[in-house]
């Protein structure tokens, strides 16, 4: 059994315990303000029933026992910030990394009870969005001491020492408008995929340089990639802008070298925004920015659109119960 969580911009978190057939949105008595903007969701497979939410009012933790769902606010230096990015280390369920708006990075070593702001200098101003924001944070799956962060709009940052120091890596990027980062092992080495407003970029030298890869699409705008089965298959969301009014899901079976249409049912009402999958990659959900939900039960070979739409979607998480 899996649980699907969907974070929205203004309608808190929706829950489904039956793969999207039925939905529940607990009221504010559950501990999370009913009109919360939930930018990020994260969990760890070794802590079933626990979900972290990055919101416009700081960090919250969900403890779900049976049908009981209760959100707990976790006081932190991020209480007055928007938490746009959140990750739990694959090797340590107590190690959390968060990114905020305005741009900042924070690390917790005790499952969110206490936080330390990391030393990383970001741009103070962006002509397009005012203050830059950290849109993605990633624990490197190859080396547990490595971490990655993407900033809209200030490029890609990397730490090789557990977050103590960070360096900026933008050589070859067409813009510094970063939406997502994914790290996989490809041909025996680390490959990093970055999704930008100006398209997909790939690095095979640990981020020292980036190469733009033209997609077989009339749009090059991209939001996120998700590796399935350790990166043997990759999925990529592609559309005509934020939120856009059309989009596609692309797939790759060769580590991102080539891409083809994954066959989402049409019409798609906006750019596909989020992808989440179960550990074995058989059940996958793709969610558009303006509320559509697409499901595959066979690893992405076929898809169906769910009847329910949920407003403006910003994050999603599929968790094994």
Buried (B, 14 or more C-beta within 10 A) or exposed (E): EBBBBBBBBEBBBBBBBEBBEEBEBBEEEBBBBEEBBBBBBBBBEEBEBBBBBBBBBBBBBBBBEEEEBBBEBBEBBBEEBBBBBBBBBBEBBBBBBBBBBBBBBBBBBEBBEEBEBBEBEBBEEBEEEEBBBBBBBBBBBEEBEBBBBBBBBBBBBBBBEBBEEBEBBBEEBBBBBBBBBBBBBBEEEBBBBBBBBBBBBBBBBBBEBBEBBEBEBEBBBBBBBBBBEEBBBBBBBBBBBEBBBBBBBBBBEEBBEEBEEBBBEEEBBBBBBBBBBBEEBBBBBBBBBBBBBBBBEEBBEEBEBBEBBBEBBBBBBBBEE
